[in-house]
Amino acid sequence: MHRGAFFIGRRGHRDPRTITPRPATDAMNATEPRILLTGFEPFGGDSANPSWEIARALDGWGCEGHRVHAALLPCVFGDALRRLDEALAAHRPALVVCLGLAGGRTEISVERVAINVDDARIPDNSGRQPVDTAVEPGGPAAYFSTLPIKAIARDVRAAGIAAGVSNTAGTFVCNHVFYALMHRLATRPGLAHARGGFVHVPDTPAMPLADQVAGIRQALRTAVLTRHDLRETAGREH
């Protein structure tokens, strides 16, 4: 069974594309462990996506001896994974945190689990709308995040920013990327020591962008410093 996996049953902004992966030979930080922080382009008619605004705000930030590298993902099934693969190859990160927008939520949501299904309620930015399709055919039913999700939520709250653990990342492109990331970390030898997961952020009317940036900054710090998660309740009845 893959690491972190389980089976169920049978089986005015700058152009967001202006930040590109730095080559792994970047002299300024070639020896520093890397954090890959991804965000999405706008979708659903929006003009901006806070997940990308956060990622590019933290691009280049030094976090407890690690360096953050931001990467923009298209909100497109399949294409997002190709872009993720490019960023993983360019940076060989020690830690990967993918961000996505969850409209309607009011807190930073640290996701617990990714499931092996694409089931799009709306088309993506290229008009694709998969229904009941596996992210990775033959892969496990689900993967758990390897981030310290409860510690992250606690520390973000301690910083005065609303946060919690979420038990569903949906079935749109966010979950598509989350599952694919965890599958890669579990199955690719070159990524065997990397940890990763997914965090949903609210829209800016629900939480100011500055607070979201501060919350993700704290989340990254906790992820770097915490190897063993808290043992405290974060469950829900539904």
ZAGU-661268 format. One record per residue: residue in one letter; x, y, z of N, C-alpha, C in turn. Coordinates in Angstrom, 2 decimals, padded with zeros to 5 digits. Example, Ala and Ser with C-alpha at 12.3 -4.5 7.8 and 13.67 -1.06 7.14 Angstrom:
<atoms>
[atom "A",[013.19,-005.69,007.80],[012.30,-004.50,007.80],[013.20,-003.30,007.80]]
[atom "S",[012.85,-002.25,007.08],[013.67,-001.06,007.14],[012.90,000.03,007.87]]
</atoms>
This chain:
<atoms>
[atom "M",[000.85,-001.20,000.00],[000.00,000.00,000.00],[000.88,001.24,000.00]]
[atom "H",[000.51,002.25,-000.76],[001.31,003.45,-000.85],[001.30,004.22,000.45]]
[atom "R",[002.38,004.93,000.72],[002.48,005.76,001.92],[001.33,006.75,001.96]]
[atom "G",[000.62,006.79,003.09],[-000.46,007.75,003.27],[-001.75,007.38,002.57]]
[atom "A",[-001.81,006.17,001.96],[-002.97,005.83,001.16],[-003.84,004.80,001.86]]
[atom "F",[-005.11,004.71,001.44],[-005.95,003.61,001.89],[-006.94,003.28,000.79]]
[atom "F",[-007.39,002.04,000.81],[-008.36,001.58,-000.17],[-009.73,001.47,000.49]]
[atom "I",[-010.78,001.73,-000.30],[-012.14,001.58,000.18],[-012.84,000.57,-000.72]]
[atom "G",[-013.47,-000.42,-000.13],[-014.19,-001.42,-000.91],[-013.25,-002.19,-001.83]]
[atom "R",[-013.71,-002.38,-003.11],[-012.86,-003.10,-004.06],[-011.71,-002.26,-004.43]]
[atom "R",[-012.01,-001.75,-004.59],[-011.02,-000.83,-005.14],[-011.51,000.74,-005.17]]
[atom "G",[-005.10,045.65,-008.91],[-004.32,045.66,-010.05],[-003.19,044.75,-009.86]]
[atom "H",[-003.27,043.71,-010.53],[-002.27,042.72,-010.27],[-001.37,042.55,-011.47]]
[atom "R",[-000.21,042.04,-011.20],[000.63,041.64,-012.31],[-000.02,040.48,-013.02]]
[atom "D",[000.39,040.25,-014.25],[-000.06,039.04,-014.93],[000.34,037.85,-014.07]]
[atom "P",[-000.60,037.01,-013.70],[-000.27,035.91,-012.80],[000.72,034.93,-013.39]]
[atom "R",[000.97,034.99,-014.67],[001.91,034.05,-015.27],[003.35,034.57,-015.27]]
[atom "T",[003.59,035.70,-014.58],[004.93,036.29,-014.63],[005.92,035.58,-013.72]]
[atom "I",[005.45,034.78,-012.77],[006.37,034.02,-011.93],[006.51,032.63,-012.52]]
[atom "T",[007.75,032.26,-012.85],[008.02,030.94,-013.39],[009.00,030.24,-012.47]]
[atom "P",[009.08,028.91,-012.52],[009.97,028.20,-011.61],[011.41,028.64,-011.77]]
[atom "R",[012.09,028.89,-010.64],[013.52,029.14,-010.70],[014.22,027.82,-010.96]]
[atom "P",[015.27,027.83,-011.75],[016.00,026.58,-011.97],[016.63,026.10,-010.69]]
[atom "A",[016.81,024.79,-010.58],[017.36,024.21,-009.36],[018.78,024.67,-009.09]]
[atom "T",[019.46,025.25,-010.08],[020.83,025.70,-009.91],[020.93,027.16,-009.48]]
[atom "D",[019.81,027.78,-009.16],[019.81,029.17,-008.71],[020.87,029.36,-007.64]]
[atom "A",[021.89,030.19,-007.92],[023.04,030.31,-007.03],[022.67,030.88,-005.67]]
[atom "M",[021.62,031.71,-005.62],[021.28,032.37,-004.38],[020.85,031.38,-003.30]]
[atom "N",[020.17,030.31,-003.68],[019.64,029.41,-002.67],[019.75,027.96,-003.09]]
[atom "A",[020.80,027.63,-003.84],[020.94,026.28,-004.38],[021.01,025.23,-003.29]]
[atom "T",[021.53,025.58,-002.12],[021.70,024.58,-001.06],[020.56,024.57,-000.06]]
[atom "E",[019.63,025.49,-000.17],[018.52,025.54,000.77],[017.44,024.54,000.41]]
[atom "P",[016.88,023.85,001.39],[015.70,023.03,001.09],[014.59,023.92,000.56]]
[atom "R",[013.78,023.38,-000.33],[012.76,024.17,-001.00],[011.36,023.80,-000.54]]
[atom "I",[010.53,024.82,-000.47],[009.09,024.64,-000.30],[008.43,025.03,-001.61]]
[atom "L",[007.68,024.12,-002.20],[006.90,024.45,-003.38],[005.50,024.85,-002.91]]
[atom "L",[005.11,026.07,-003.26],[003.81,026.60,-002.88],[003.06,026.94,-004.16]]
[atom "T",[001.96,026.25,-004.40],[001.22,026.47,-005.64],[-000.11,027.17,-005.37]]
[atom "G",[-000.57,027.90,-006.38],[-001.89,028.52,-006.36],[-002.49,028.39,-007.74]]
[atom "F",[-003.78,028.67,-007.84],[-004.49,028.53,-009.10],[-004.77,029.86,-009.77]]
[atom "E",[-004.89,029.82,-011.08],[-005.38,030.95,-011.84],[-006.86,031.16,-011.50]]
[atom "P",[-007.40,032.34,-011.83],[-008.83,032.57,-011.60],[-009.70,031.59,-012.40]]
[atom "F",[-010.88,031.31,-011.89],[-011.82,030.45,-012.60],[-013.24,030.89,-012.27]]
[atom "G",[-014.19,030.35,-013.01],[-015.59,030.65,-012.75],[-015.97,032.10,-012.97]]
[atom "G",[-015.23,032.81,-013.82],[-015.53,034.20,-014.11],[-014.88,035.20,-013.18]]
[atom "D",[-014.13,034.73,-012.17],[-013.45,035.66,-011.26],[-012.25,036.31,-011.94]]
[atom "S",[-011.89,037.50,-011.48],[-010.75,038.21,-012.06],[-009.45,037.91,-011.32]]
[atom "A",[-009.53,037.33,-010.14],[-008.34,037.00,-009.36],[-008.64,035.78,-008.52]]
[atom "N",[-007.59,035.12,-008.07],[-007.73,033.95,-007.21],[-006.79,034.14,-006.02]]
[atom "P",[-007.33,034.23,-004.80],[-006.46,034.50,-003.66],[-005.41,033.43,-003.43]]
[atom "S",[-005.65,032.21,-003.88],[-004.63,031.17,-003.68],[-003.34,031.55,-004.40]]
[atom "W",[-003.47,032.11,-005.61],[-002.25,032.53,-006.32],[-001.68,033.82,-005.75]]
[atom "E",[-002.55,034.73,-005.34],[-002.05,035.98,-004.74],[-001.22,035.68,-003.50]]
[atom "I",[-001.65,034.72,-002.71],[-000.89,034.31,-001.52],[000.44,033.70,-001.94]]
[atom "A",[000.40,032.76,-002.88],[001.62,032.05,-003.28],[002.67,033.02,-003.81]]
[atom "R",[002.25,033.95,-004.67],[003.27,034.85,-005.22],[003.72,035.89,-004.20]]
[atom "A",[002.87,036.21,-003.21],[003.30,037.11,-002.14],[004.41,036.48,-001.30]]
[atom "L",[004.39,035.15,-001.18],[005.38,034.44,-000.37],[006.54,033.88,-001.20]]
[atom "D",[006.51,034.06,-002.50],[007.60,033.57,-003.35],[008.92,034.20,-002.94]]
[atom "G",[009.92,033.37,-002.67],[011.23,033.85,-002.26],[011.40,034.00,-000.76]]
[atom "W",[010.33,033.84,000.01],[010.42,034.01,001.46],[011.25,032.89,002.08]]
[atom "G",[012.12,033.24,003.02],[012.90,032.27,003.76],[012.13,031.81,004.98]]
[atom "C",[011.88,030.50,005.07],[011.05,029.94,006.14],[011.82,028.87,006.90]]
[atom "E",[012.36,029.24,008.04],[013.04,028.27,008.92],[014.08,027.46,008.15]]
[atom "G",[014.92,028.17,007.39],[015.98,027.51,006.65],[015.57,026.97,005.29]]
[atom "H",[014.31,027.11,004.93],[013.80,026.69,003.63],[013.47,027.94,002.80]]
[atom "R",[013.39,027.76,001.49],[013.04,028.86,000.60],[011.77,028.52,-000.16]]
[atom "V",[010.83,029.45,-000.19],[009.56,029.23,-000.87],[009.69,029.54,-002.36]]
[atom "H",[009.16,028.66,-003.17],[009.08,028.85,-004.62],[007.64,028.70,-005.03]]
[atom "A",[007.09,029.73,-005.65],[005.69,029.73,-006.05],[005.53,029.21,-007.47]]
[atom "A",[004.43,028.51,-007.71],[004.11,028.04,-009.06],[002.61,028.22,-009.29]]
[atom "L",[002.27,028.72,-010.46],[000.88,028.92,-010.85],[000.36,027.70,-011.59]]
[atom "L",[-000.78,027.20,-011.17],[-001.40,026.06,-011.83],[-002.65,026.52,-012.59]]
[atom "P",[-002.86,026.00,-013.80],[-004.10,026.29,-014.50],[-005.26,025.55,-013.85]]
[atom "C",[-006.41,026.15,-013.88],[-007.61,025.49,-013.34],[-008.21,024.61,-014.43]]
[atom "V",[-007.44,023.58,-014.79],[-007.80,022.69,-015.89],[-007.39,021.27,-015.51]]
[atom "F",[-008.32,020.35,-015.58],[-007.99,018.95,-015.32],[-006.89,018.49,-016.28]]
[atom "G",[-005.93,017.76,-015.75],[-004.83,017.26,-016.57],[-003.73,018.28,-016.75]]
[atom "D",[-004.03,019.45,-017.29],[-003.01,020.48,-017.48],[-002.40,020.91,-016.15]]
[atom "A",[-003.22,020.96,-015.11],[-002.69,021.34,-013.79],[-001.63,020.35,-013.32]]
[atom "L",[-001.81,019.08,-013.65],[-000.84,018.07,-013.21],[000.46,018.17,-014.00]]
[atom "R",[000.35,018.51,-015.26],[001.58,018.70,-016.05],[002.39,019.88,-015.51]]
[atom "R",[001.70,020.93,-015.12],[002.39,022.08,-014.54],[002.96,021.73,-013.16]]
[atom "L",[002.23,020.95,-012.39],[002.75,020.50,-011.10],[004.00,019.66,-011.29]]
[atom "D",[003.99,018.76,-012.25],[005.16,017.93,-012.51],[006.38,018.76,-012.89]]
[atom "E",[006.16,019.80,-013.69],[007.27,020.68,-014.07],[007.86,021.35,-012.83]]
[atom "A",[007.01,021.81,-011.93],[007.49,022.49,-010.74],[008.21,021.52,-009.80]]
[atom "L",[007.68,020.31,-009.66],[008.34,019.31,-008.83],[009.73,018.98,-009.38]]
[atom "A",[009.84,018.85,-010.69],[011.13,018.54,-011.30],[012.10,019.70,-011.18]]
[atom "A",[011.60,020.93,-011.29],[012.47,022.10,-011.23],[013.03,022.33,-009.83]]
[atom "H",[012.23,022.05,-008.82],[012.63,022.45,-007.46],[013.00,021.30,-006.53]]
[atom "R",[012.60,020.08,-006.84],[012.87,018.94,-005.96],[012.61,019.31,-004.50]]
[atom "P",[011.39,019.70,-004.18],[011.10,020.28,-002.87],[011.12,019.27,-001.73]]
[atom "A",[011.37,019.80,-000.54],[011.24,019.01,000.69],[009.82,019.05,001.21]]
[atom "L",[009.09,020.11,000.83],[007.73,020.31,001.31],[006.92,020.91,000.16]]
[atom "V",[005.70,020.39,-000.02],[004.81,020.92,-001.06],[003.47,021.25,-000.42]]
[atom "V",[003.04,022.49,-000.59],[001.72,022.91,-000.11],[000.99,023.53,-001.30]]
[atom "C",[-000.11,022.91,-001.67],[-000.93,023.43,-002.75],[-002.11,024.19,-002.15]]
[atom "L",[-002.38,025.35,-002.70],[-003.47,026.20,-002.23],[-004.57,026.25,-003.27]]
[atom "G",[-005.80,026.39,-002.80],[-006.93,026.55,-003.69],[-008.02,027.37,-003.03]]
[atom "L",[-008.89,027.93,-003.84],[-009.99,028.76,-003.36],[-011.21,027.90,-003.06]]
[atom "A",[-011.80,028.10,-001.89],[-013.05,027.46,-001.53],[-014.07,028.55,-001.23]]
[atom "G",[-014.78,028.99,-002.26],[-015.79,030.01,-002.07],[-016.87,029.53,-001.12]]
[atom "G",[-017.30,030.40,-000.24],[-018.31,030.02,000.74],[-017.73,029.65,002.09]]
[atom "R",[-016.46,029.28,002.14],[-015.82,029.02,003.43],[-015.34,030.33,004.04]]
[atom "T",[-015.22,030.35,005.35],[-014.84,031.58,006.05],[-013.54,031.45,006.82]]
[atom "E",[-012.88,030.31,006.69],[-011.63,030.10,007.39],[-010.63,029.41,006.47]]
[atom "I",[-009.38,029.43,006.88],[-008.35,028.65,006.19],[-008.57,027.19,006.54]]
[atom "S",[-008.75,026.36,005.52],[-009.11,024.95,005.72],[-007.94,024.05,005.36]]
[atom "V",[-007.40,023.37,006.34],[-006.29,022.45,006.12],[-006.89,021.08,005.80]]
[atom "E",[-006.69,020.63,004.58],[-007.38,019.43,004.12],[-006.72,018.15,004.65]]
[atom "R",[-007.59,017.22,005.06],[-007.12,015.96,005.62],[-006.88,014.89,004.55]]
[atom "V",[-007.77,014.82,003.53],[-007.76,013.65,002.65],[-008.12,014.04,001.22]]
[atom "A",[-007.45,013.39,000.28],[-007.73,013.53,-001.15],[-008.31,012.22,-001.66]]
[atom "I",[-009.33,012.29,-002.52],[-009.97,011.08,-003.03],[-009.75,010.93,-004.53]]
[atom "N",[-009.76,009.68,-004.97],[-009.40,009.36,-006.35],[-010.60,009.46,-007.28]]
[atom "V",[-011.17,010.66,-007.37],[-012.29,010.86,-008.28],[-012.35,012.31,-008.74]]
[atom "D",[-012.59,012.49,-010.03],[-012.93,013.79,-010.61],[-014.41,013.76,-010.92]]
[atom "D",[-015.15,014.73,-010.39],[-016.59,014.80,-010.63],[-016.96,016.28,-010.62]]
[atom "A",[-016.83,016.91,-011.78],[-016.89,018.36,-011.87],[-018.32,018.87,-011.97]]
[atom "R",[-018.73,019.71,-011.05],[-020.06,020.33,-011.09],[-020.15,021.35,-012.20]]
[atom "I",[-019.03,022.03,-012.47],[-018.96,023.03,-013.53],[-017.76,022.72,-014.42]]
[atom "P",[-017.71,023.21,-015.65],[-016.54,023.00,-016.49],[-015.32,023.74,-015.94]]
[atom "D",[-014.14,023.22,-016.22],[-012.92,023.93,-015.86],[-012.66,025.03,-016.88]]
[atom "N",[-011.49,025.65,-016.80],[-011.21,026.79,-017.67],[-011.01,026.43,-019.14]]
[atom "S",[-010.93,025.13,-019.43],[-010.86,024.69,-020.83],[-012.14,024.00,-021.27]]
[atom "G",[-013.15,024.06,-020.43],[-014.43,023.45,-020.78],[-014.52,021.97,-020.46]]
[atom "R",[-013.52,021.41,-019.80],[-013.56,019.99,-019.45],[-014.43,019.79,-018.20]]
[atom "Q",[-015.20,018.72,-018.21],[-016.10,018.46,-017.09],[-016.20,016.95,-016.86]]
[atom "P",[-015.13,016.35,-016.32],[-015.16,014.90,-016.09],[-016.20,014.53,-015.04]]
[atom "V",[-016.79,013.36,-015.21],[-017.78,012.85,-014.27],[-017.37,011.44,-013.85]]
[atom "D",[-017.19,011.26,-012.55],[-016.87,009.94,-011.98],[-015.67,009.30,-012.67]]
[atom "T",[-014.62,010.10,-012.84],[-013.38,009.64,-013.48],[-012.27,009.58,-012.44]]
[atom "A",[-011.45,008.56,-012.49],[-010.33,008.45,-011.55],[-009.27,009.49,-011.86]]
[atom "V",[-008.71,010.08,-010.82],[-007.55,010.95,-010.99],[-006.37,010.12,-011.48]]
[atom "E",[-006.15,008.98,-010.83],[-005.09,008.04,-011.18],[-005.72,006.66,-011.32]]
[atom "P",[-006.00,006.20,-012.53],[-006.60,004.87,-012.69],[-005.77,003.80,-012.00]]
[atom "G",[-006.43,002.99,-011.19],[-005.73,001.94,-010.46],[-005.08,002.39,-009.17]]
[atom "G",[-005.16,003.70,-008.88],[-004.57,004.20,-007.64],[-005.45,003.91,-006.44]]
[atom "P",[-004.93,004.15,-005.25],[-005.73,003.95,-004.04],[-006.96,004.84,-004.04]]
[atom "A",[-007.95,004.47,-003.25],[-009.17,005.26,-003.16],[-008.89,006.65,-002.61]]
[atom "A",[-007.89,006.77,-001.75],[-007.63,008.07,-001.12],[-006.22,008.11,-000.55]]
[atom "Y",[-005.75,009.32,-000.32],[-004.49,009.57,000.39],[-004.75,010.58,001.50]]
[atom "F",[-004.11,010.36,002.63],[-004.10,011.37,003.68],[-002.95,012.36,003.43]]
[atom "S",[-003.18,013.60,003.80],[-002.11,014.59,003.82],[-000.99,014.12,004.72]]
[atom "T",[000.24,014.47,004.38],[001.36,014.19,005.27],[001.85,015.45,005.99]]
[atom "L",[001.02,016.50,005.96],[001.28,017.70,006.75],[000.73,017.51,008.17]]
[atom "P",[001.24,018.23,009.14],[000.67,018.21,010.50],[-000.58,019.07,010.54]]
[atom "I",[-001.68,018.54,010.05],[-002.86,019.36,009.77],[-003.46,020.00,011.02]]
[atom "K",[-003.48,019.26,012.12],[-004.08,019.81,013.34],[-003.17,020.87,013.97]]
[atom "A",[-001.87,020.63,013.93],[-000.93,021.63,014.45],[-000.98,022.90,013.62]]
[atom "I",[-001.12,022.76,012.32],[-001.22,023.94,011.46],[-002.46,024.74,011.82]]
[atom "A",[-003.60,024.07,011.90],[-004.84,024.78,012.23],[-004.73,025.47,013.59]]
[atom "R",[-004.16,024.80,014.56],[-004.00,025.40,015.90],[-003.13,026.64,015.84]]
[atom "D",[-001.99,026.56,015.15],[-001.05,027.68,015.14],[-001.58,028.86,014.33]]
[atom "V",[-002.32,028.59,013.28],[-002.92,029.69,012.51],[-003.98,030.38,013.38]]
[atom "R",[-004.76,029.62,014.10],[-005.74,030.23,015.01],[-005.06,031.04,016.10]]
[atom "A",[-003.94,030.52,016.61],[-003.20,031.23,017.65],[-002.66,032.56,017.15]]
[atom "A",[-002.47,032.66,015.83],[-002.03,033.92,015.22],[-003.20,034.88,014.98]]
[atom "G",[-004.39,034.47,015.40],[-005.55,035.34,015.29],[-006.31,035.23,013.98]]
[atom "I",[-006.10,034.12,013.26],[-006.72,033.94,011.95],[-007.56,032.67,011.99]]
[atom "A",[-008.78,032.74,011.50],[-009.68,031.60,011.54],[-009.14,030.45,010.70]]
[atom "A",[-009.11,029.25,011.29],[-008.58,028.08,010.61],[-009.17,026.82,011.22]]
[atom "G",[-009.20,025.76,010.42],[-009.69,024.48,010.91],[-009.27,023.37,009.97]]
[atom "V",[-009.51,022.14,010.41],[-009.26,020.96,009.59],[-010.51,020.67,008.77]]
[atom "S",[-010.33,020.39,007.48],[-011.43,020.04,006.59],[-011.30,018.58,006.18]]
[atom "N",[-012.44,017.91,006.08],[-012.45,016.50,005.70],[-012.89,016.27,004.26]]
[atom "T",[-013.04,017.33,003.49],[-013.33,017.17,002.07],[-012.72,018.30,001.26]]
[atom "A",[-011.95,017.92,000.26],[-011.37,018.89,-000.67],[-012.19,019.01,-001.94]]
[atom "G",[-013.41,018.44,-001.94],[-014.27,018.51,-003.11],[-013.89,017.47,-004.15]]
[atom "T",[-014.41,017.65,-005.36],[-014.10,016.74,-006.48],[-013.78,017.52,-007.76]]
[atom "F",[-013.35,018.78,-007.57],[-013.00,019.63,-008.72],[-011.48,019.63,-008.88]]
[atom "V",[-010.90,020.65,-009.46],[-009.47,020.63,-009.79],[-008.60,020.67,-008.54]]
[atom "C",[-009.11,021.23,-007.44],[-008.33,021.24,-006.20],[-008.04,019.82,-005.72]]
[atom "N",[-009.09,019.01,-005.60],[-008.88,017.62,-005.18],[-008.05,016.86,-006.22]]
[atom "H",[-008.26,017.15,-007.49],[-007.49,016.55,-008.59],[-005.99,016.75,-008.35]]
[atom "V",[-005.60,017.97,-008.03],[-004.19,018.27,-007.77],[-003.73,017.65,-006.46]]
[atom "F",[-004.55,017.75,-005.43],[-004.19,017.21,-004.12],[-003.92,015.70,-004.22]]
[atom "Y",[-004.84,014.97,-004.84],[-004.65,013.53,-004.96],[-003.41,013.20,-005.79]]
[atom "A",[-003.26,013.88,-006.92],[-002.12,013.61,-007.80],[-000.80,013.92,-007.09]]
[atom "L",[-000.77,015.01,-006.32],[000.43,015.32,-005.56],[000.78,014.19,-004.60]]
[atom "M",[-000.19,013.75,-003.82],[000.10,012.72,-002.83],[000.48,011.40,-003.49]]
[atom "H",[-000.10,011.11,-004.65],[000.27,009.90,-005.38],[001.73,009.98,-005.83]]
[atom "R",[002.14,011.15,-006.29],[003.53,011.32,-006.71],[004.48,011.21,-005.52]]
[atom "L",[004.13,011.81,-004.41],[005.01,011.73,-003.24],[005.12,010.29,-002.75]]
[atom "A",[004.06,009.52,-002.92],[004.06,008.14,-002.43],[004.74,007.16,-003.37]]
[atom "T",[004.84,007.49,-004.65],[005.29,006.49,-005.62],[006.57,006.85,-006.36]]
[atom "R",[007.02,008.08,-006.27],[008.23,008.46,-007.01],[009.43,008.50,-006.08]]
[atom "P",[010.44,007.69,-006.35],[011.60,007.62,-005.44],[012.24,008.97,-005.18]]
[atom "G",[012.31,009.83,-006.18],[012.94,011.13,-005.99],[012.20,012.05,-005.04]]
[atom "L",[010.96,011.71,-004.72],[010.14,012.52,-003.82],[009.83,011.79,-002.52]]
[atom "A",[010.53,010.69,-002.28],[010.20,009.82,-001.16],[010.27,010.52,000.19]]
[atom "H",[011.13,011.52,000.32],[011.30,012.19,001.62],[010.53,013.50,001.70]]
[atom "A",[009.80,013.84,000.66],[009.03,015.08,000.68],[007.69,014.86,001.37]]
[atom "R",[007.20,015.91,002.02],[005.87,015.89,002.62],[004.99,016.88,001.87]]
[atom "G",[003.68,016.68,001.94],[002.83,017.58,001.21],[001.37,017.50,001.60]]
[atom "G",[000.61,018.45,001.07],[-000.82,018.48,001.33],[-001.46,019.69,000.68]]
[atom "F",[-002.70,019.93,001.06],[-003.50,020.96,000.40],[-004.19,021.82,001.45]]
[atom "V",[-004.28,023.12,001.15],[-004.97,024.06,002.02],[-005.92,024.89,001.18]]
[atom "H",[-007.19,024.92,001.56],[-008.17,025.79,000.92],[-008.23,027.12,001.66]]
[atom "V",[-008.36,028.18,000.89],[-008.50,029.52,001.47],[-009.85,030.10,001.06]]
[atom "P",[-010.42,030.99,001.89],[-011.69,031.61,001.54],[-011.50,032.72,000.52]]
[atom "D",[-012.60,033.21,-000.01],[-012.52,034.36,-000.90],[-012.23,035.61,-000.07]]
[atom "T",[-011.75,036.64,-000.74],[-011.33,037.83,000.01],[-012.46,038.59,000.70]]
[atom "P",[-013.70,038.55,000.24],[-014.73,039.20,001.06],[-014.87,038.57,002.45]]
[atom "A",[-014.58,037.26,002.54],[-014.72,036.56,003.81],[-013.50,036.73,004.71]]
[atom "M",[-012.33,036.93,004.11],[-011.10,037.11,004.87],[-010.15,037.99,004.06]]
[atom "P",[-009.65,039.08,004.63],[-008.73,039.95,003.88],[-007.50,039.18,003.40]]
[atom "L",[-007.01,039.56,002.23],[-005.86,038.87,001.66],[-004.65,038.93,002.59]]
[atom "A",[-004.43,040.04,003.26],[-003.29,040.15,004.17],[-003.36,039.11,005.27]]
[atom "D",[-004.57,038.84,005.78],[-004.73,037.81,006.80],[-004.47,036.42,006.22]]
[atom "Q",[-004.89,036.21,004.99],[-004.64,034.91,004.36],[-003.14,034.68,004.16]]
[atom "V",[-002.44,035.71,003.73],[-000.98,035.59,003.56],[-000.33,035.27,004.90]]
[atom "A",[-000.73,035.98,005.94],[-000.16,035.73,007.27],[-000.50,034.32,007.75]]
[atom "G",[-001.72,033.87,007.47],[-002.10,032.53,007.88],[-001.31,031.45,007.18]]
[atom "I",[-001.09,031.60,005.89],[-000.30,030.60,005.16],[001.18,030.68,005.54]]
[atom "R",[001.64,031.87,005.84],[003.02,032.00,006.33],[003.20,031.16,007.60]]
[atom "Q",[002.22,031.27,008.52],[002.29,030.49,009.74],[002.13,029.00,009.45]]
[atom "A",[001.26,028.66,008.52],[001.08,027.26,008.16],[002.37,026.63,007.65]]
[atom "L",[003.09,027.35,006.81],[004.36,026.84,006.30],[005.39,026.68,007.42]]
[atom "R",[005.43,027.65,008.30],[006.37,027.57,009.41],[006.08,026.34,010.27]]
[atom "T",[004.82,026.13,010.59],[004.46,024.96,011.39],[004.75,023.66,010.65]]
[atom "A",[004.48,023.64,009.35],[004.74,022.43,008.57],[006.22,022.07,008.57]]
[atom "V",[007.08,023.07,008.49],[008.52,022.81,008.50],[008.98,022.31,009.87]]
[atom "L",[008.47,022.90,010.93],[008.98,022.63,012.27],[008.33,021.44,012.96]]
[atom "T",[007.19,020.98,012.46],[006.42,019.95,013.16],[006.40,018.66,012.35]]
[atom "R",[006.99,017.63,012.90],[007.02,016.33,012.22],[005.88,015.42,012.67]]
[atom "H",[005.45,015.55,013.91],[004.41,014.70,014.46],[003.22,015.57,014.84]]
[atom "D",[002.07,015.22,014.31],[000.89,016.06,014.50],[000.33,015.93,015.91]]
[atom "L",[-000.52,016.90,016.25],[-001.22,016.86,017.53],[-002.18,015.68,017.56]]
[atom "R",[-002.45,015.21,018.76],[-003.49,014.20,018.93],[-004.64,014.86,019.70]]
[atom "E",[-005.49,015.53,018.96],[-006.64,016.17,019.54],[-007.78,016.12,018.53]]
[atom "T",[-008.99,016.28,019.02],[-010.13,016.12,018.12],[-010.22,017.25,017.10]]
[atom "A",[-010.55,016.86,015.88],[-010.87,017.84,014.83],[-011.96,017.24,013.93]]
[atom "G",[-012.65,016.24,014.47],[-013.68,015.57,013.70],[-014.99,016.34,013.66]]
[atom "R",[-015.86,015.91,012.76],[-017.17,016.54,012.62],[-018.24,015.46,012.45]]
[atom "E",[-019.47,015.81,012.80],[-020.56,014.84,012.69],[-021.00,014.65,011.24]]
[atom "H",[-020.80,015.68,010.41],[-021.20,015.58,009.02],[-020.43,016.59,008.19]]
</atoms>
